[in-house]
Amino acid sequence: MVTEKRASILCILLVLLDNTDENHKLTQMQIAAKVEDRFGLKIERKSISSAVDTINSCFDDGLIEIEKTGKGIYVKERLFDMTELTYLADSVFSDSSLSNPVSAGFIEKLSRLSNDPDGLLKARCNQSRDFARTLGYDSYTNYNTINQALKNNNQITFNYLHHYDENDKEVLTQDPKTNAPKIFNFSPYYLVMGKNGKHYVLGSRYYDDPGKWTAYKVDLIRNLKEKSKYKRKPKNTAIVNPTSFSLAKFLEENPKMFVGEKPVDCEVKILKEKGTLYLHDEFGFNMKIIKKNNEVFAKFQTTPSSLKLFGIDYCNFVEIISPIEVRQAIYEQAKFMARVYDIKKV
């Protein structure tokens, strides 16, 4: 029970945050009743209006704004509106690398930022507890460890999932010299999400491949530990990470996260209108669209492997013109697929 009347302004704010929005307003009488019911504090109805003015003056940055109308009082502006919170909750819900308890916990915390009048976030939280996830491993713990290493400027060490065997048992990447699970010693620089929706840690395997800039999927990392006695190598030891390095540009040029490759100049012929949409979706808008002899071409930069996969995935919509090496690689892949999928063999 709240006994200090000086706390009445805070009590009023909490009641308004938890119970009101543009479609759900409270009268001064209703606010006073809820404050007494929740906090055991009796307040005068006429003091509520001045309390609202005080709250608005404290949040003159617009973080919270309370509106007084003839039909009642409500929170007009808050840190996140319901659309934003629902979007965040759905993003958490759809992340298969999070375990059900962690996913539900995230969404429950998000729900505290809104009055959730229609129970959308509560329903999503309950669904998340029972959701059948494709990955049973929880990458949240890995995220926490990697973030701590980034903060402390330390290296990390881990094993890495290679595949699942016929019994759905995990098989880790093996060290050919020892025939034991390979131990990766890694200098992490960034935690990012690729365009494919996967989470990666970007960094350098300086110990066995000096200067190599590479990435690992966070949800495939196993037995992760922070090496508190070993500081990570400087970023400038990664040959593809000069001082002018831009993470945004890097992610745009590496949609498939083939980070061991350097971006190259590419030219793509657009066969159908939707090809342009697919190009922008995959590689962003940093490209030139050129019309030549009633044909449309796109010029941009990306890694050869990313371009090859894109050319195969969208072969009905685009034609890879250059680099010629990528075009040749797609041709060889098409011949291989024609042999494998020969209907005459069935």
N, C-alpha and C positions, 0 to 999 in steps of 0.2 A: 504494500500500500504506500502510495506517495503522500507524504505529510507536508512537504514544503509547497506553499502556494506559489513560490517563485518558479516552481517547475511546471506551472500550468501552461506556459507557452509551448514548452517541449511536448507536453501531453497532447495539446491541441494539434500540433504539427503531426505527431505520430498517428493520431486518429484520422486526420485528413489524408495522410499518405496511404494508410491501409484501407480506407473505405470510400474514397472519392475519385472521380474523374469527370470528364465533360458530360457523361451520360448518367452519372451517379453523384448527386449533390446532397448535402446535409444542411438542414436548418440549424440555427444557433441552439435551439432547444435540443435537437438530436445530438449535436456535438457535445453539449454539456452532459447529456445522459450517457453517452459512450465514454467520456472521460471519467465520469464517476464509476461506471460499471467496470471499466478496465483498470483504472488506477486508484479508485477509492477516494478521488479528490473532487470536492464540490467546488464548482466555479460559477460565477455570476454570468448570466447570459450576455449581459451588456459588455462584459470584458472581452468577449471573443473577437469582436470586430477590431479592437485596438491590438489584440494579440496577432491577428492576421496581418495588420499593417507592420507590426514589429518584425514578423517573419519575413515579409517581402523586402523590408529595408535591409535585413541581414543577408539576403540572397539577391543583391542588386545585380549580380552577374548573370541572372536568368537561370541559374541551375535549378532553382525551385521558385515557382510563382503560383500564388493562390489567388483565385478570382472570387469576388463577391458579387452575387447577382440577386435579383429579386426572388428567384426560386431556390436559392441556397448557395452554399460555399463549396468550392471544390479545388483540387490541385490542377491547375491549367498546364503547368510545365514542370517536368521532372527530368532526372538524369537520362532515363530511357522511357520511351512510350511503349505501349503494348505491342505495336507492330515490330519495333526494334527488338524487344525482349523475346517475342515469339520467334523471330528470325534467329536470334542467338541460341535459343533453346532447341530449335530444330537442327541447327548446325551441330550442337553437342549431341543431340539424340542420334543423328545419322553417322556420327564418327564411330566406326566399328572397332577402332583400336582402344576405345575406352570400355572398361568393364561396366556392368550394369549399376553397381553401387556408386561408382565414381560419376557416371553419367547422370544418375538420379540426383546425386548430391549437388552437382553443378546446377542442374535445372531448379532444384529447390532453393538454392541461393539466389538465382536470377528472379525467382518468383517473389522474393522478399523486396525486390526493387519496385514492385507494382502492387496495386490492390487486386489485380487479376480478377475482375468482376465476374467474368464468365467461366472461370475455372479452367482456362486453357492450359496454363502452365502447370497447374496441379495435375491435370489429366495426363500431360506429357511426362511429368515426373513419374506417375504411376505406370505408364506404358514402358518407360525406360527400364524399370526394375524387372520387367518380364520379357523384354525384347530379346529375340534370338539373334545374337551377334555372330558374324562370320569369323571374327578373330577372338580367341579367348584370352589373348595376352593384353595386359593393360599398359599402354605406352605412357600413361600419366606419370608413373614412377620414374620412367626414363627421362621424361621431360624435366622433372624436378631435379634429378641428378645432373643432367646436362646444364641446366640453368645455373646450378650451384657451381659447376666447374667453370662456366663462363664468367661468373661473378668473381671467382677466386683466381682466374687466369691459369687454371690447371689443365693437364691432359686427362683423358679418360681411357679406360681399357674395357674391352667387351668381346664377346663371341657374337657371331652373326648367323641367323637362320638361313640355311641353303634351300631346304625343301622338306616336305612331309613324305614319309615312306608309305607303303601300301596299308600299313596299320595306323595311319594318321599320327605317327610318332615323329617328333621333330628331329631333323638331321642338320647339324651345324656345319658351317664351312670348315673344311679340314685343312690342316697344314701338311702339304705334301712331304715335308722333310721328317715330320714326326708321326704322321697318320693320327694325330689328335686334333681336337677342335682348335682352330686357329685363334690366336689372341691378337686382337687389333689394338694397337696403341695409337691414339688419335689426338690431334690438336683441334678442338672444336672452335669455330668462329661464329656461326649463326645457326639458329633454329628457324626453319622456314616451312611454308606450305607450298608445294608445287601446284601447277595448274591442274594436275591430275587428282588433286584433293588429298594427296599423301603428305605426311610430315617428314621432313628430312633434317639431319644435322649436317651442316657443311663445314669442311675443314681440310686438314692436311695430314696425310700418312707419312710424315717426314722421315720416320725411322727406317722405312724400307723402300721408299720411292720419293727421294728429295724433291720438293717443290710440287708434288702432285696435289691438285685441288680436286677433292672428291666429295661424295655424299653418301649417306646411309639412311635407309628408312628407319624412323624411330621405333615403329612397332615390330621390326624384325631384329632389333638389338636384344641380346640376352646377356645376363650376368654382368651388367654394367656397373663399373666402379669409377669413382673419381680418384685420380692419382695425385694425392695431395703433396707428394714430394717432388713431382715433376711438373714444371711450368710448361705451358703450351708454347710451341714455336711461334715466332713473330709472323704476322700475316704476310709480310713482304717476302717470306721464303717460298710462298706459293706463286709459281711463275705466271699463272693466269689471274693473279690478284694484285695488280699494280696499285699505286696510290690513288689512281683515278677510278678505281673499282666502284661500280654502282650495283648494289644488290638488286634494285628494281630492274635494271637493264639486263643483269645476269639471268634473272628468272624469266624475263621475256624471251631471251635468246635460247633458253634451255627448258622448254616446256616439259620434256620427258626426263629432265635432270640427268642427261649424259654429261656430267660435269667434267669428265676427263678430256673432253674434246674442245677445241677452239671453234667459235662460230665462223662460218664461211659465207661468202656472197652466194645468194640463191636466186634463181628465177623460176617461176611457176606459171604455166599457162592455165587459165581458168576456163574449163570446158562448159560449166553450167553456172547460172547465177548464184546458186547456193554455195558454190566453191569459195566465193569471196567471204561469205559469212563464216565458213569453216576455217578459212585462213586467219581471219581476225580473232576468232575464238581461240585458236591454238597459239598464234604467234603475236597477237596484239595488233596495234594500229601503226606501229613504227615501220611502215613499208610504203613503197611507191606503187601505185596502180597505173599502168600504162596501156593505152590503146594503140594497136598497130594493125593496119589492114583489117579492120573490123574484128580483131581478136584482142582479148584482154590478158595482160600479164601482170604479175606481182613480183617485185624485187624487194628482198629483205635479207637479214642475216639470222642464221640459226646453226645448230650443230648438224653434221651429216646424218647421224643416227636418228635425230628427231625428224629431219626432213624425210628420211627413208620410210619411217613408220607412218608419217602423215600421208606420203604418197601412196602407200599400200592401203591404208584405211579409207582414203577418199579417192581411189583410182577412178571412180565414175564422175568425179567433179573437177579434178585437176590433173595436169600432166607436168611432171618434173622435167624442166629443161636443163638446168645446171644446178650444181656441178655435174659433169658428165659421169663421174665416179658413182654418184648416188643413183643416177638414171640407170647405169649399168647394173648396179646392185639390185635395183628393183626388178630389172629384166631377168636376172638370174633367179631371184626369188619367185617370180611369176612362173618361170619354167619348172622350178622345183614343185610349186603348188599344183601345176597342171599335171605333173606325174603322180603326185600323191592323191589328188582328187579326180583322177581319170575315172569317169562313170563306167567305162567299159570293164574296169576291174571288179566292179561290184556285182 
